[in-house]
Protein backbone atom coordinates (compact mmCIF):
# COMPACT_ATOMS: atom_id res chain seq x y z
CA UNK A 1 0.00 0.00 0.00
CA UNK A 2 1.50 3.32 -0.99
CA UNK A 3 1.60 6.44 1.18
CA UNK A 4 -1.24 8.16 -0.69
CA UNK A 5 -3.59 5.25 -0.13
CA UNK A 6 -2.64 5.12 3.56
CA UNK A 7 -3.44 8.82 3.93
CA UNK A 8 -6.85 8.39 2.25
CA UNK A 9 -7.74 5.54 4.58
CA UNK A 10 -6.53 7.54 7.59
CA UNK A 11 -8.67 10.53 6.55
CA UNK A 12 -11.69 8.26 6.04
CA UNK A 13 -11.21 6.74 9.50
CA UNK A 14 -10.90 10.20 11.06
CA UNK A 15 -14.21 11.19 9.49
CA UNK A 16 -16.12 8.18 10.88
CA UNK A 17 -18.71 8.46 13.60
CA UNK A 18 -18.05 6.65 16.86
CA UNK A 19 -20.34 3.75 15.90
CA UNK A 20 -18.86 3.40 12.40
CA UNK A 21 -15.34 3.49 13.80
CA UNK A 22 -16.00 0.70 16.29
CA UNK A 23 -17.79 -1.38 13.65
CA UNK A 24 -14.77 -0.94 11.40
CA UNK A 25 -12.41 -1.85 14.25
CA UNK A 26 -14.44 -5.01 14.90
CA UNK A 27 -14.12 -5.85 11.20
CA UNK A 28 -10.35 -5.32 11.25
CA UNK A 29 -9.88 -7.34 14.43
CA UNK A 30 -12.12 -10.11 13.09
CA UNK A 31 -9.91 -10.36 10.01
CA UNK A 32 -6.84 -10.58 12.23
CA UNK A 33 -8.49 -13.30 14.32
CA UNK A 34 -9.37 -15.20 11.15
CA UNK A 35 -5.76 -15.10 9.95
CA UNK A 36 -4.51 -16.20 13.37
CA UNK A 37 -7.06 -19.02 13.32
CA UNK A 38 -5.77 -20.13 9.93
CA UNK A 39 -2.22 -20.19 11.28
CA UNK A 40 -2.98 -22.21 14.39
CA UNK A 41 -5.22 -24.65 12.51
CA UNK A 42 -2.42 -25.32 10.07
CA UNK A 43 -0.04 -25.80 13.01
CA UNK A 44 -2.27 -28.08 15.08
CA UNK A 45 -3.13 -30.11 11.99
CA UNK A 46 0.48 -31.19 11.88
CA UNK A 47 0.96 -31.95 15.59
CA UNK A 48 -2.40 -33.02 17.06
CA UNK A 49 -4.81 -35.81 16.34
CA UNK A 50 -7.97 -34.70 14.44
CA UNK A 51 -10.18 -34.95 17.54
CA UNK A 52 -7.75 -32.83 19.59
CA UNK A 53 -7.42 -30.29 16.78
CA UNK A 54 -11.21 -29.96 16.54
CA UNK A 55 -11.45 -29.37 20.30
CA UNK A 56 -8.80 -26.63 20.16
CA UNK A 57 -10.57 -24.94 17.22
CA UNK A 58 -13.93 -25.05 19.00
CA UNK A 59 -12.44 -23.60 22.19
CA UNK A 60 -10.69 -20.81 20.27
CA UNK A 61 -13.96 -19.91 18.52
CA UNK A 62 -15.77 -19.84 21.86
CA UNK A 63 -13.12 -17.58 23.37
CA UNK A 64 -13.27 -15.18 20.43
CA UNK A 65 -17.06 -15.00 20.36
CA UNK A 66 -17.82 -15.18 24.09
CA UNK A 67 -14.88 -13.51 25.78
CA UNK A 68 -14.00 -10.98 23.09
CA UNK A 69 -17.50 -10.49 21.67
CA UNK A 70 -16.36 -10.84 18.05
CA UNK A 71 -18.85 -12.70 15.90
CA UNK A 72 -17.71 -14.95 13.09
CA UNK A 73 -17.50 -13.19 9.74
CA UNK A 74 -16.51 -14.40 6.31
CA UNK A 75 -14.06 -12.54 4.15
CA UNK A 76 -16.21 -12.99 1.06
CA UNK A 77 -19.21 -11.30 2.66
CA UNK A 78 -17.42 -8.27 4.04
CA UNK A 79 -14.05 -7.66 2.44
CA UNK A 80 -15.16 -5.79 -0.69
CA UNK A 81 -17.78 -3.57 0.91
CA UNK A 82 -15.75 -2.73 4.00
CA UNK A 83 -12.53 -2.00 2.17
CA UNK A 84 -14.29 0.15 -0.43
CA UNK A 85 -16.02 2.21 2.25
CA UNK A 86 -12.75 2.72 4.13
CA UNK A 87 -10.43 3.00 1.14
CA UNK A 88 -12.48 5.61 -0.62
Secondary structure, DSSP 4 states (H G I P E B T S, - for coil): --HHHHHHHHHHHHTS-HHHHHHHHHHHHHHHHHHHHHHHHHHHHHHS-HHHHHHHHHHHHHIIIIIS------HHHHHHHHHHHHH-
